[in-house]
Amino acid sequence: MVFVISPITGGIEGMFDKLAEAAVLKPVLLPTFVEGTPGNAMGAYLTMASAGGLIFGVINIVGNFGTVFVDQAYWQRAIAAQPSSTVRGFLLGGMCWFSIPFTLATTMGLTAVALQVSLTPEQVQLGLTVPAAATVLMGPVGAIMVLVMLFMAVTSAGSAELIAVSSLITYDVYRTYKNPNATGKQLLKVSRTVIVIFGLGMGVLAAILLGMGLSLGFVYLAMGILIGSAVIPIALTIAWSRTTRAGAVSGALIGVVLALITWTGVASAESGGVVDIASLGGAFPMLYGNVVAILSSGLICVVISLAQRKVYDWKLMNPQMKIVQADMSESVKAEIAARAQDEETLKKAYKFSLKGGGILTLICVVFWPLPLYFSGYVFDLGFYTFWVWIAIVWVSVASFTIICMPIYEARGGFAKVFRGQKADVK
């Protein structure tokens, strides 16, 4: 709609002209306490040569490593699926997910700039750019559409976290330490209780953070400082046999302490000794805190693990998981047995994940953004048109994949249901 239908934007060429004019009227400055320093090449919006963009990119990588590696929901999905399906699913899911921020930034983010949507810095930090731009383009309908989209996203993410936390408390805490002989009914009761408590807790925490003046943008940038120190220890725990308990725990805990010290220290140095929300929210304090969190924890974990000179025997992971309900049907038992993967299949999936993940990382993190950054290139109309069509095609393919592939993969199950219904009718 932004580039094809809406008469307000003037299409791709109209957007290009408006963004070029915006760069003259209000050029992009470096996000620091040094006022007037250009942050983008020629102060332009249509460029990858952006100091602020590079800083945000590093922070974003660290923070999102944390949201994946430290999120029980992702581990549950990975464990529940077959290894080969898990690898393909995560790689494909990552490519589909990337289309969302990429396309939203290309459309709604640039629309807010081009149309000079009136927003205060506080409103931008609260994440109101997209609904404000949608309202300008489509009126109240645009705001309603964004609200529906946001509601669906929050519902999906929130439900996953509720199940993840409830499973951790129920099985790793309650059944492991409190009641090893718990029945299925007891576990279900604990799980439901945790879901209610944690659900209410999320709402209370969100209200407290908002009341403290911590916006969505602040929390997003700071999350890597708080959880990034666990990324490398967790990765080494499953990928390096020499990782020890002391190394992993020490790396995660000491790493977050060092990150917090760095964060507050840089904020204090930049603001003349003042440490408050404004100084802590600066680009460089956030950057240094995130980098220290992920790197220091890895170094500490490796050093302590090597010093202990222990090697973990992966064969200890082979015994079957404890089954709660002993009276399960034979079909369920057969399904559980069918999920067992031989070592050769796991090795193939592991190699494929390294190759696929490595190639995508090089493309998305190195070969695509860095040449455009270091060249200082500012988009002309032709390249901007090419960029827009990449976003349109990418999000279209991602939408088709997300909608159609689950239906295609479940075709066997649908066929069984239809055959069963047909048999019941007869």
C-alpha positions as CSV (number, residue, x, y, z in Angstrom):
1,M,0.0,0.0,0.0
2,V,2.8,2.4,0.9
3,F,4.5,2.1,-2.5
4,V,1.7,1.1,-4.8
5,I,-1.8,2.2,-3.7
6,S,-1.5,5.2,-1.3
7,P,-1.7,8.6,-3.1
8,I,-0.3,10.2,0.1
9,T,3.2,8.7,-0.4
10,G,3.4,9.1,-4.1
11,G,4.7,5.6,-4.7
12,I,8.3,4.6,-4.7
13,E,9.5,7.8,-6.5
14,G,7.4,10.0,-4.2
15,M,8.8,8.4,-1.1
16,F,12.3,8.8,-2.4
17,D,11.8,12.5,-3.0
18,K,10.2,13.0,0.4
19,L,13.0,11.1,2.2
20,A,15.6,13.2,0.4
21,E,13.9,16.3,1.5
22,A,13.6,15.1,5.0
23,A,17.4,14.5,5.1
24,V,17.9,18.1,4.3
25,L,15.4,19.5,6.8
26,K,16.3,17.1,9.6
27,P,19.5,15.1,8.9
28,V,20.3,12.0,11.0
29,L,22.8,12.8,13.8
30,L,25.0,10.5,15.7
31,P,23.2,9.1,18.8
32,T,25.6,10.5,21.4
33,F,26.0,13.5,23.7
34,V,28.1,15.2,21.0
35,E,25.4,17.4,19.3
36,G,25.6,18.0,15.6
37,T,27.7,15.0,14.6
38,P,26.4,13.3,11.4
39,G,25.3,9.8,12.1
40,N,24.5,8.8,8.6
41,A,26.4,9.4,5.4
42,M,25.3,13.0,4.3
43,G,22.7,12.8,7.0
44,A,20.5,10.7,4.7
45,Y,17.9,8.2,5.7
46,L,18.4,6.0,2.6
47,T,21.8,4.6,3.4
48,M,23.4,1.7,5.3
49,A,26.3,4.0,6.2
50,S,24.9,4.7,9.6
51,A,26.8,4.8,12.8
52,G,23.6,4.5,14.8
53,G,22.5,1.6,12.6
54,L,25.8,-0.2,13.2
55,I,25.5,0.3,16.9
56,F,21.9,-0.9,17.0
57,G,22.9,-3.9,14.8
58,V,25.5,-5.1,17.3
59,I,23.1,-4.5,20.3
60,N,20.4,-6.3,18.3
61,I,22.5,-9.4,17.6
62,V,23.6,-9.7,21.2
63,G,20.1,-9.2,22.6
64,N,18.4,-11.6,20.2
65,F,21.0,-14.2,20.8
66,G,19.9,-14.0,24.4
67,T,16.2,-14.1,23.6
68,V,16.7,-17.3,21.7
69,F,19.3,-19.2,23.8
70,V,17.9,-18.2,27.1
71,D,14.2,-18.8,26.2
72,Q,12.9,-22.2,27.2
73,A,10.2,-22.0,24.6
74,Y,12.7,-22.4,21.8
75,W,14.4,-25.4,23.5
76,Q,11.0,-27.1,23.9
77,R,10.2,-26.6,20.2
78,A,13.6,-28.0,19.2
79,I,13.4,-31.0,21.5
80,A,9.9,-31.9,20.5
81,A,10.7,-32.1,16.8
82,Q,12.9,-34.4,14.9
83,P,16.5,-33.1,14.5
84,S,16.3,-32.8,10.7
85,S,13.0,-31.0,10.9
86,T,14.2,-28.8,13.7
87,V,17.2,-27.5,11.7
88,R,15.2,-26.8,8.6
89,G,12.4,-25.3,10.6
90,F,14.6,-22.9,12.6
91,L,16.5,-21.7,9.5
92,L,13.3,-21.2,7.5
93,G,11.6,-19.6,10.4
94,G,14.5,-17.2,10.9
95,M,14.3,-16.2,7.2
96,C,10.5,-15.6,7.4
97,W,10.9,-13.7,10.7
98,F,13.5,-11.4,9.2
99,S,11.0,-10.2,6.6
100,I,8.9,-8.6,9.4
101,P,11.3,-6.0,10.8
102,F,12.9,-5.5,7.4
103,T,9.6,-4.8,5.7
104,L,8.1,-2.8,8.5
105,A,11.2,-0.5,8.6
106,T,11.2,-0.1,4.8
107,T,7.5,0.8,4.8
108,M,6.1,2.2,8.0
109,G,9.4,3.4,9.5
110,L,10.3,5.4,6.4
111,T,6.7,6.5,5.9
112,A,6.8,8.2,9.3
113,V,9.9,10.1,8.3
114,A,8.7,10.9,4.8
115,L,5.3,12.2,5.9
116,Q,6.9,13.9,8.9
117,V,4.6,12.2,11.4
118,S,4.6,14.3,14.6
119,L,6.0,12.1,17.4
120,T,8.0,13.0,20.4
121,P,11.2,11.0,21.3
122,E,9.3,9.4,24.2
123,Q,6.5,8.3,21.8
124,V,9.1,6.8,19.4
125,Q,10.7,4.9,22.3
126,L,7.2,3.5,23.3
127,G,7.0,2.0,19.8
128,L,4.2,4.2,18.4
129,T,5.9,4.9,15.1
130,V,4.1,2.1,13.2
131,P,0.6,2.8,14.5
132,A,1.1,6.6,13.9
133,A,2.2,6.0,10.3
134,A,-0.6,3.6,9.7
135,T,-3.1,6.1,11.0
136,V,-1.8,8.8,8.6
137,L,-2.1,6.4,5.7
138,M,-5.4,4.7,6.4
139,G,-7.0,6.6,9.2
140,P,-8.5,4.8,12.2
141,V,-8.6,1.5,10.2
142,G,-4.8,1.6,10.0
143,A,-4.5,1.9,13.8
144,I,-7.0,-1.0,14.3
145,M,-5.1,-3.2,11.9
146,V,-1.8,-2.5,13.8
147,L,-3.6,-3.2,17.1
148,V,-4.8,-6.6,15.8
149,M,-1.4,-7.5,14.5
150,L,0.2,-6.5,17.8
151,F,-2.4,-8.5,19.8
152,M,-1.8,-11.6,17.8
153,A,2.0,-11.3,18.1
154,V,1.8,-10.7,21.9
155,T,-0.7,-13.6,22.3
156,S,1.6,-16.0,20.4
157,A,4.7,-14.9,22.3
158,G,3.0,-14.8,25.7
159,S,1.4,-18.2,25.4
160,A,4.8,-19.7,24.5
161,E,6.4,-18.1,27.5
162,L,3.6,-19.3,29.8
163,I,4.0,-22.9,28.7
164,A,7.8,-22.6,28.9
165,V,7.9,-21.3,32.4
166,S,5.2,-23.7,33.6
167,S,7.2,-26.7,32.2
168,L,10.4,-25.5,33.9
169,I,8.8,-25.1,37.3
170,T,6.7,-28.2,37.0
171,Y,9.3,-30.7,35.8
172,D,12.7,-29.2,36.6
173,V,11.8,-27.8,40.1
174,Y,8.6,-29.4,41.4
175,R,9.1,-33.0,40.2
176,T,12.8,-33.0,40.5
177,Y,13.2,-31.6,44.0
178,K,9.7,-31.4,45.6
179,N,7.8,-34.5,44.6
180,P,9.7,-37.0,42.4
181,N,6.8,-39.4,42.4
182,A,4.2,-36.8,41.3
183,T,1.3,-38.1,39.3
184,G,0.0,-36.7,36.1
185,K,-2.9,-34.9,37.9
186,Q,-0.5,-33.3,40.4
187,L,1.8,-32.1,37.6
188,L,-1.1,-30.6,35.7
189,K,-2.3,-28.8,38.8
190,V,1.1,-27.3,39.4
191,S,1.4,-26.3,35.7
192,R,-1.9,-24.5,35.7
193,T,-1.1,-22.7,38.9
194,V,2.2,-21.5,37.5
195,I,0.6,-20.3,34.3
196,V,-1.9,-18.1,36.3
197,I,0.8,-16.7,38.6
198,F,3.3,-16.0,35.8
199,G,0.6,-14.5,33.5
200,L,-0.4,-12.0,36.2
201,G,3.3,-11.4,37.0
202,M,4.0,-10.4,33.4
203,G,1.2,-7.8,33.5
204,V,2.4,-6.4,36.8
205,L,6.0,-6.2,35.6
206,A,5.0,-4.4,32.4
207,A,3.0,-1.9,34.4
208,I,6.0,-1.3,36.8
209,L,8.5,-0.8,34.0
210,L,6.2,1.7,32.3
211,G,5.6,3.5,35.6
212,M,9.4,3.8,36.1
213,G,9.7,5.4,32.7
214,L,11.4,2.4,31.0
215,S,10.1,2.4,27.5
216,L,9.9,-0.5,25.1
217,G,13.0,0.8,23.3
218,F,15.0,1.0,26.5
219,V,14.0,-2.5,27.6
220,Y,14.8,-3.9,24.1
221,L,18.3,-2.4,24.0
222,A,19.0,-3.4,27.6
223,M,17.9,-7.0,27.4
224,G,21.3,-8.2,26.0
225,I,23.0,-6.7,29.0
226,L,20.8,-8.7,31.4
227,I,20.6,-12.0,29.5
228,G,23.4,-12.0,26.9
229,S,26.0,-13.4,29.4
230,A,24.2,-16.8,29.3
231,V,24.4,-17.2,25.6
232,I,28.0,-18.6,25.2
233,P,27.9,-20.8,28.3
234,I,24.6,-22.4,27.2
235,A,26.0,-22.9,23.7
236,L,29.2,-24.5,25.0
237,T,27.2,-26.7,27.3
238,I,25.6,-28.5,24.4
239,A,28.5,-28.2,21.9
240,W,31.7,-28.6,23.9
241,S,32.3,-31.7,26.0
242,R,34.9,-29.9,28.2
243,T,32.3,-27.4,29.5
244,T,31.9,-27.7,33.3
245,R,29.1,-26.7,35.6
246,A,31.3,-24.2,37.4
247,G,32.4,-22.7,34.1
248,A,29.0,-22.2,32.7
249,V,27.4,-20.8,35.9
250,S,30.4,-18.6,36.7
251,G,30.5,-17.3,33.1
252,A,26.8,-16.4,33.1
253,L,26.8,-14.7,36.6
254,I,30.1,-12.9,36.4
255,G,29.4,-11.8,32.9
256,V,26.2,-10.0,33.8
257,V,27.9,-8.3,36.7
258,L,30.7,-7.1,34.4
259,A,28.1,-6.0,31.9
260,L,26.2,-3.9,34.5
261,I,29.4,-2.3,35.7
262,T,30.4,-1.4,32.2
263,W,26.9,-0.1,31.3
264,T,26.7,2.2,34.3
265,G,30.4,3.2,34.1
266,V,30.2,4.3,30.5
267,A,26.9,6.1,31.1
268,S,28.4,8.0,34.0
269,A,31.5,8.9,32.0
270,E,29.4,10.3,29.1
271,S,27.0,12.3,31.2
272,G,29.5,13.8,33.7
273,G,28.8,11.5,36.6
274,V,25.0,11.3,36.2
275,V,23.5,7.9,36.1
276,D,19.8,8.0,35.2
277,I,17.5,6.5,32.6
278,A,18.5,9.1,30.0
279,S,22.3,8.4,30.4
280,L,21.8,4.6,30.6
281,G,19.7,4.7,27.5
282,G,22.5,6.2,25.4
283,A,23.8,4.3,22.4
284,F,27.4,3.8,23.6
285,P,26.6,2.6,27.2
286,M,24.1,0.1,25.7
287,L,26.7,-1.0,23.1
288,Y,29.5,-1.6,25.5
289,G,27.3,-3.3,28.1
290,N,26.0,-5.7,25.5
291,V,29.4,-6.5,24.1
292,V,30.9,-7.1,27.5
293,A,28.0,-9.3,28.5
294,I,28.4,-11.8,25.7
295,L,32.3,-11.8,25.3
296,S,33.3,-11.8,29.0
297,S,31.0,-14.7,29.9
298,G,32.4,-16.8,27.1
299,L,36.0,-16.1,28.1
300,I,35.2,-16.9,31.8
301,C,33.4,-20.1,30.9
302,V,36.2,-21.4,28.7
303,V,39.0,-20.5,31.2
304,I,37.3,-22.1,34.2
305,S,36.3,-25.2,32.2
306,L,39.8,-25.8,30.9
307,A,41.2,-25.3,34.4
308,Q,39.0,-28.1,35.8
309,R,40.1,-30.5,33.0
310,K,36.9,-32.5,32.9
311,V,35.3,-34.2,29.9
312,Y,31.6,-34.9,29.8
313,D,30.5,-38.3,28.5
314,W,27.6,-37.6,26.1
315,K,26.5,-41.3,26.4
316,L,24.9,-40.3,29.8
317,M,22.3,-38.5,27.7
318,N,21.1,-41.8,26.1
319,P,18.8,-43.1,28.8
320,Q,15.1,-42.6,28.0
321,M,13.3,-39.7,29.6
322,K,11.1,-40.5,32.6
323,I,7.5,-41.1,31.6
324,V,4.8,-39.7,33.9
325,Q,1.8,-41.7,32.8
326,A,2.5,-45.5,32.8
327,D,-0.8,-46.4,31.3
328,M,-0.3,-44.7,27.9
329,S,-1.5,-46.4,24.8
330,E,0.6,-48.5,22.6
331,S,0.3,-46.0,19.8
332,V,1.7,-43.2,22.0
333,K,4.6,-45.4,23.0
334,A,5.3,-46.2,19.4
335,E,5.3,-42.6,18.5
336,I,7.8,-41.8,21.3
337,A,10.0,-44.6,20.1
338,A,9.8,-43.4,16.5
339,R,11.2,-40.0,17.6
340,A,14.5,-41.6,18.6
341,Q,17.2,-40.6,16.1
342,D,20.4,-42.5,15.5
343,E,23.7,-40.9,15.8
344,E,24.3,-40.6,12.1
345,T,21.1,-38.6,11.6
346,L,22.1,-36.2,14.3
347,K,25.5,-35.7,12.8
348,K,23.9,-34.9,9.4
349,A,21.5,-32.4,11.0
350,Y,24.4,-30.8,12.9
351,K,26.5,-30.4,9.8
352,F,23.6,-29.0,7.9
353,S,22.9,-26.5,10.6
354,L,26.5,-25.3,10.6
355,K,26.5,-24.8,6.9
356,G,23.1,-23.3,6.6
357,G,23.5,-21.0,9.6
358,G,27.0,-20.0,8.6
359,I,26.0,-19.1,5.0
360,L,22.9,-17.1,6.2
361,T,25.0,-15.3,8.9
362,L,27.7,-14.3,6.3
363,I,25.0,-13.0,3.9
364,C,22.9,-11.1,6.5
365,V,25.6,-9.8,8.8
366,V,28.7,-9.4,6.6
367,F,28.2,-9.5,2.8
368,W,25.0,-7.5,2.7
369,P,25.3,-4.6,5.2
370,L,29.1,-4.1,5.7
371,P,30.0,-3.2,2.1
372,L,27.2,-0.7,2.0
373,Y,28.3,0.7,5.4
374,F,32.0,1.2,4.6
375,S,31.4,2.5,1.1
376,G,29.3,5.4,2.5
377,Y,26.8,4.8,-0.3
378,V,23.5,6.8,-0.3
379,F,20.7,5.1,-2.3
380,D,19.7,6.6,-5.6
381,L,16.2,6.1,-7.0
382,G,17.2,2.9,-8.9
383,F,18.8,1.2,-5.9
384,Y,16.0,2.3,-3.6
385,T,13.4,0.8,-6.0
386,F,15.4,-2.5,-6.0
387,W,15.5,-2.4,-2.2
388,V,11.8,-1.9,-2.0
389,W,11.0,-4.8,-4.3
390,I,13.3,-7.1,-2.3
391,A,11.3,-6.3,0.8
392,I,8.0,-6.9,-1.1
393,V,9.1,-10.2,-2.6
394,W,10.6,-11.4,0.7
395,V,7.6,-10.7,2.8
396,S,5.3,-12.2,0.2
397,V,7.3,-15.4,0.0
398,A,7.5,-15.5,3.8
399,S,3.7,-15.1,4.1
400,F,3.1,-17.8,1.6
401,T,5.5,-20.1,3.4
402,I,4.0,-19.5,6.8
403,I,0.4,-19.9,5.6
404,C,0.7,-22.8,3.2
405,M,3.6,-24.9,4.4
406,P,2.0,-26.1,7.6
407,I,-1.1,-27.1,5.7
408,Y,1.0,-29.0,3.2
409,E,3.1,-30.8,5.9
410,A,-0.1,-31.7,7.7
411,R,-1.8,-33.1,4.6
412,G,-1.4,-36.7,5.9
413,G,-3.2,-35.8,9.1
414,F,-6.0,-34.1,7.3
415,A,-6.4,-37.1,5.1
416,K,-6.7,-39.4,8.1
417,V,-9.3,-37.1,9.7
418,F,-11.4,-37.0,6.5
419,R,-11.2,-40.7,6.0
420,G,-12.3,-41.2,9.6
421,Q,-15.2,-38.9,9.2
422,K,-16.2,-40.7,6.0
423,A,-16.1,-44.0,7.8
424,D,-18.2,-42.7,10.6
425,V,-20.8,-41.5,8.1
426,K,-21.0,-44.9,6.5
